[in-house]
């Protein structure tokens, strides 16, 4: 039984972490885990997060279950932060981090009939394994011209021919991991039009809002795409944006074609979570300072 399981190869990232820890140089830079660090090499807790934790500690009256959907106030506020007013059109569920949201989204696409997920290559190394775990086929499509250091839109859109109607494509919203190469607004429009023409479902992966050009600027392209496509799946992680990596804070949003896709009246209740994030102004200032470093 269990003893027959084959050992997995060590994660290469662990080797990098070990090398960093054992390197005696004082000017070294950690290229291991992708977390924000200040000039002293520490990953601080934002003042806005501390303020929100204080409010929660003082006001939370129960630890009972919140229901299958998760915290609807949290989902409403995350939706507004990422998508603005269009978030009213989406349905949502809380997830165990952005990775959990990606897995839920892949499961949803499989249940809806998808067989393949296109992955603009190179992609985040965990994307293929998440897709395979959901019993979908990951298919690489060309995305970046390394020699010329630019996004190759012709190659990307040409690669859409590898998918069939109802299949999906994972597209990173901003701060592309590992390249840092993001689409322009016009390129987002071209992608949306090409997806519509082939009936491919956009699966947007948003993990770094606020780390690129700005909180709203980082999602401007994804919002353009979401306005132009009839259906979409969006995985959101707030771990990096709020510096709360160990909390596993994620959500899955879905834009469905047709009427009746908006959430229930329960989702309109934002007072309690709004109190928690009255520190939002403070958070935006924290996030802006972090992005400038």
Order of alpha helices (4+ residues) and beta strands (2+ residues): alpha-alpha-alpha-beta-alpha-beta-alpha-beta-beta-beta-alpha-beta-alpha-beta-alpha-beta-beta-alpha-alpha
